[in-house]
Amino acid sequence: MSLLSFLEHTSIWLALLTLCLLSYTRTFHVLFTIAGGAFTKATASTLKLIIRQPRPYHMTIRSPSMTTKLRKSYGMPSSHSAISIYFATFVSLRLFDSGLLPLYKLLSSLLVYIIALLILWSRVELGHHTTAQVLMGMFLGIILAMYWNDLWVNYWTTLLYELKLDGQLGLDELEVMWNLVDEFINKRIGLTS
């Protein structure tokens, strides 16, 4: 399997990795990180519908999935780029705020960014996106990761501490979290149930 073939299916690999991580750790932090990825995907998809910039359709498409059918979706910004960079940035921010040795923090951050940048490169190389679409996805991912990190540091960790929750996901904690998400949406976004 070539690198490009592997990177072609990053959505599948990322989803599997995320589910494995959540099932292994079962913590609020991992769930919050996944929610940030979903928020990033939703934001990128909404922006695509607003901007409506087509994907690059040209004869040099190297992706087998794109040569069999023309995509009817839009390309600006690249969702794969936004999500990949979101995860790389959010994980790096959390690593640098952890108690790990500085060398481990640096090497771990470099590793997640190298993987994310390979995904960005593959989106252009396979003909799914233009360079501008990938760069806009990258900027979106960075901005949303910084916002999501701020929410974690300044809101959720304090709330978990005040509720005396240990960070593990059990049935009682899931009910508490459901109520907190509802409360958060009502306070921050102004929606009512």
C-alpha positions as CSV (number, residue, x, y, z in Angstrom):
1,M,0.0,0.0,0.0
2,S,1.5,3.3,-1.1
3,L,1.5,6.4,1.2
4,L,-1.0,8.2,-1.0
5,S,-3.3,5.2,-1.0
6,F,-3.1,5.1,2.8
7,L,-3.7,8.9,3.1
8,E,-6.6,8.7,0.6
9,H,-8.6,7.0,3.4
10,T,-7.7,9.3,6.3
11,S,-11.3,9.7,7.4
12,I,-11.5,5.9,8.1
13,W,-8.2,5.7,9.9
14,L,-8.9,8.8,12.0
15,A,-12.3,7.5,13.0
16,L,-11.0,4.1,14.0
17,L,-8.1,5.6,15.9
18,T,-10.5,8.0,17.7
19,L,-12.9,5.2,18.6
20,C,-10.1,3.0,19.9
21,L,-8.8,5.9,22.0
22,L,-12.2,6.7,23.5
23,S,-12.9,3.1,24.3
24,Y,-9.5,2.6,25.9
25,T,-9.3,5.8,27.9
26,R,-13.0,6.6,28.5
27,T,-12.3,10.1,29.7
28,F,-14.1,13.5,29.3
29,H,-11.0,14.9,27.8
30,V,-11.0,12.5,24.9
31,L,-14.7,13.0,24.4
32,F,-14.2,16.7,24.4
33,T,-11.4,16.4,21.8
34,I,-13.7,14.3,19.6
35,A,-16.5,16.8,19.9
36,G,-14.0,19.5,18.8
37,G,-13.2,17.5,15.7
38,A,-17.0,17.1,14.9
39,F,-17.4,20.8,15.4
40,T,-14.5,21.5,13.1
41,K,-16.0,19.2,10.4
42,A,-19.4,20.9,10.8
43,T,-17.9,24.3,10.5
44,A,-15.9,23.4,7.4
45,S,-18.9,21.8,5.8
46,T,-21.0,24.9,6.5
47,L,-18.3,27.2,5.1
48,K,-18.2,25.0,1.9
49,L,-21.9,25.6,1.4
50,I,-21.5,29.4,1.9
51,I,-18.3,29.8,-0.2
52,R,-19.3,27.3,-2.9
53,Q,-15.9,27.1,-4.5
54,P,-15.6,23.9,-6.7
55,R,-13.0,21.3,-6.3
56,P,-10.2,21.2,-8.9
57,Y,-11.4,19.1,-11.9
58,H,-8.5,18.5,-14.1
59,M,-6.8,15.6,-16.0
60,T,-4.0,15.1,-13.5
61,I,-6.3,13.7,-10.8
62,R,-4.5,10.8,-9.2
63,S,-7.2,9.6,-6.9
64,P,-9.1,6.4,-8.1
65,S,-12.2,7.5,-6.3
66,M,-12.3,10.8,-8.1
67,T,-11.7,9.4,-11.6
68,T,-14.7,7.1,-11.4
69,K,-17.1,10.0,-10.6
70,L,-16.9,13.7,-10.4
71,R,-17.5,15.1,-7.0
72,K,-20.5,17.3,-6.6
73,S,-19.3,18.8,-3.3
74,Y,-17.4,22.0,-2.8
75,G,-13.7,22.3,-1.9
76,M,-13.2,25.5,0.1
77,P,-12.1,25.0,2.8
78,S,-10.7,21.4,2.9
79,S,-12.5,19.5,5.7
80,H,-9.7,16.9,5.9
81,S,-7.1,19.7,6.3
82,A,-9.2,21.5,9.0
83,I,-9.8,18.3,11.0
84,S,-6.2,17.1,10.7
85,I,-4.7,20.4,11.8
86,Y,-7.4,20.8,14.5
87,F,-6.3,17.5,16.1
88,A,-2.6,18.2,15.7
89,T,-2.9,21.7,17.2
90,F,-5.3,20.7,20.0
91,V,-3.2,17.7,21.0
92,S,0.0,19.8,20.9
93,L,-1.5,22.5,23.0
94,R,-2.6,19.9,25.6
95,L,0.8,18.2,25.5
96,F,2.6,21.4,26.2
97,D,0.3,21.9,29.2
98,S,1.0,18.4,30.5
99,G,3.6,17.2,32.9
100,L,5.6,15.3,30.3
101,L,9.3,16.0,29.8
102,P,9.9,18.8,27.3
103,L,11.6,16.5,24.8
104,Y,8.6,14.2,24.8
105,K,6.3,17.1,24.3
106,L,8.3,18.4,21.4
107,L,8.7,15.0,19.7
108,S,5.0,14.1,20.1
109,S,3.9,17.4,18.7
110,L,6.3,17.1,15.8
111,L,4.9,13.6,15.1
112,V,1.3,14.7,15.0
113,Y,2.1,17.7,12.9
114,I,4.1,15.6,10.4
115,I,1.1,13.3,10.0
116,A,-1.3,16.2,9.6
117,L,0.9,17.9,7.0
118,L,1.2,14.6,5.1
119,I,-2.6,14.6,5.0
120,L,-2.7,18.2,3.7
121,W,-0.1,17.3,1.0
122,S,-2.1,14.3,-0.1
123,R,-5.3,16.4,-0.6
124,V,-3.5,18.5,-3.2
125,E,-1.4,15.6,-4.6
126,L,-4.5,13.4,-5.1
127,G,-6.4,16.3,-6.8
128,H,-9.1,16.7,-4.2
129,H,-8.3,20.3,-3.4
130,T,-6.3,23.3,-4.5
131,T,-3.4,24.6,-2.4
132,A,-5.6,27.5,-1.3
133,Q,-8.4,25.2,-0.2
134,V,-6.0,23.2,1.9
135,L,-4.4,26.3,3.4
136,M,-7.8,27.7,4.4
137,G,-8.7,24.4,6.0
138,M,-5.4,24.5,7.9
139,F,-6.1,28.0,9.2
140,L,-9.6,27.0,10.2
141,G,-8.3,24.0,12.1
142,I,-5.7,26.1,14.0
143,I,-8.3,28.7,15.0
144,L,-10.9,26.2,16.1
145,A,-8.2,24.2,18.0
146,M,-7.1,27.3,19.9
147,Y,-10.8,28.1,20.7
148,W,-11.5,24.5,21.8
149,N,-8.4,24.5,24.0
150,D,-9.5,27.8,25.6
151,L,-12.9,26.2,26.3
152,W,-11.3,23.2,27.9
153,V,-8.8,25.2,30.0
154,N,-11.2,28.1,31.1
155,Y,-14.5,26.4,31.3
156,W,-14.7,22.6,31.3
157,T,-11.8,21.7,33.6
158,T,-13.2,24.2,36.2
159,L,-16.7,22.8,35.8
160,L,-15.5,19.2,36.2
161,Y,-13.6,20.1,39.3
162,E,-16.6,22.0,40.8
163,L,-18.8,19.0,40.1
164,K,-16.2,16.7,41.7
165,L,-16.1,14.5,38.6
166,D,-12.9,12.5,38.2
167,G,-12.8,12.7,34.4
168,Q,-13.8,9.1,33.7
169,L,-16.9,8.3,31.7
170,G,-19.5,6.2,33.6
171,L,-23.3,6.3,33.3
172,D,-23.7,8.9,36.0
173,E,-21.0,11.1,34.5
174,L,-22.6,10.8,31.0
175,E,-25.9,12.0,32.4
176,V,-24.2,14.9,34.1
177,M,-22.3,15.7,30.9
178,W,-25.5,15.6,28.8
179,N,-27.0,18.2,31.2
180,L,-23.8,20.3,31.1
181,V,-23.8,20.3,27.3
182,D,-27.4,21.5,27.3
183,E,-26.6,24.2,29.8
184,F,-23.5,25.2,27.8
185,I,-25.5,25.5,24.6
186,N,-28.1,27.6,26.3
187,K,-25.5,30.0,27.9
188,R,-23.0,30.3,25.1
189,I,-25.1,30.1,22.0
190,G,-28.4,31.2,23.3
191,L,-30.4,28.2,22.0
192,T,-33.2,26.6,24.0
193,S,-34.3,23.0,24.1
